[in-house]
Amino acid sequence: MRGLTDAFTARGCVVVSAADGQAGLDAALSAQPDLILLDIMLPKIDGYEICKAVRSRGVEVPIIMLTARGQEADIVRGLNSGADDYVTKPFSIGELIARVNAFLRRRNSGREKVCRFGDFVLDVAAHKLFRNGAEMELTAKEFRLLAHLASRPGRALTRDDILDAVWGSSVFVTPRSIDRCVTTLRAKIELVPRSPRYIQTIRDIGYRFEPD
């Protein structure tokens, strides 16, 4: 913890740290942070419970989980608890700082109805996607999928999250439906669909949209 505190303080960040889960939850609710780095394995209250408690209070700041666990079930549990992304130990301090800076930059810019990435402009309100000024043809599902991903840049999204948001909980579909829709969408927006720049696969978890 001291190493992370020193690394972020040296870069001009104001850091509030906590040694156990209860103190961490209290700090998250009282300090009004711009971002939360949350270790999963904590005494008193674990990271999953902290994440759920923070979200239940309406706190919407980015939460990045720090965990030594690499199993799919543990990561999915954390994301479903309300975390935005995860970093598995051991990790590079430089990589973590870059991830934090990306979240802060996107949060400060706010959620816009128009998303720009590469040669594309996604106009959510108009329900249109443009490439170099020319409108592109997307199916209704492809547009909803892209809009959902683009509204959460940098976030690790589970297949369950995407299914609920794009297909709806009342419709019975399988995760393969997401993969097929991602494939057809990539064919339209990626320069090299098999090596995607924007819609990145998170193995065994889901997808992440990277507009930068």
PyMOL commands that set and color helices and strands:
alter all, ss='L'
color gray80, all
select helices_A, chain A and resi 2-9+21-30+47-56+72-80+93-109+140-150+159-167+175-189
alter helices_A, ss='H'
color red, helices_A
select strands_A, chain A and resi 36-39+63-67+85-88+114-117+120-123+128-131+134-136+157-158+199-202+206-209
alter strands_A, ss='S'
color yellow, strands_A
deselect
rebuild
show_as cartoon
